[in-house]
Amino acid sequence: SPLNLWEEAKSAIILGLNYGPRDNPLKKINKKNLGNISVYAQGKDYHKIIKGRLKLFSSKLISKLPKAKKTKIKVFVDTAPLMEKPLAEKSGLGWQGKHTNLVSKKYGSWLFLSEIFLPIDIPCDNKEHNHCGICDDCIKVCPTNAILKENVIDARKCISYLTIEHKGPFPISLRKKIG
């Protein structure tokens, strides 16, 4: 609950920053002489980039708040125990796909999420609905078979987890699948 992070929170603004690559990363899957790493790990640290943009946006937002509320605002960039995807879905940014990532009609699943908590009530946007239907392409295309079934992932096989969070060498059984 956002209230566990800040008792004064009454509203949240959920933002998505597109990090989609120029080239389709699936082209590299069959090139086993190349190592695949998570697309989001191939650029600059997104925490720093988004935090800077959030500060700029928040300063403009704060200037529009009533004087009594101006200094009370909290921002998060994947830095707190917060269920971001359900909040993003409620805000209308997208829906949680079968691969468990947020999916936007415009950007696919290439979004970094961040949040601004406010101590004032603001109206909600319309919730986005799941548009996956019978499509299960994300499950089929996963090179390490980390997506076991709809909404179930084995993080120990996930390239994003292995290239960012995992400490130590990749399991031998996954090395050929990753490249």
Secondary structure, 3 states (H helix, E strand, C coil): CHHHHCCCCCEEEEEEEECCCCCCHHHHCCCCCCCCCCHHHCCCCHHHHHHHHHHHHHHHHHHHCCHHHCCCCEEECCCCCCCHHHHHHHHCCCEECCCCCEEECCCECCEEEEEEEECCCCCCCCCCCCCCCCCCHHHHHCCCCCEEECCEECHHHCHHHHHHCCCCCCCHHHHHHHC
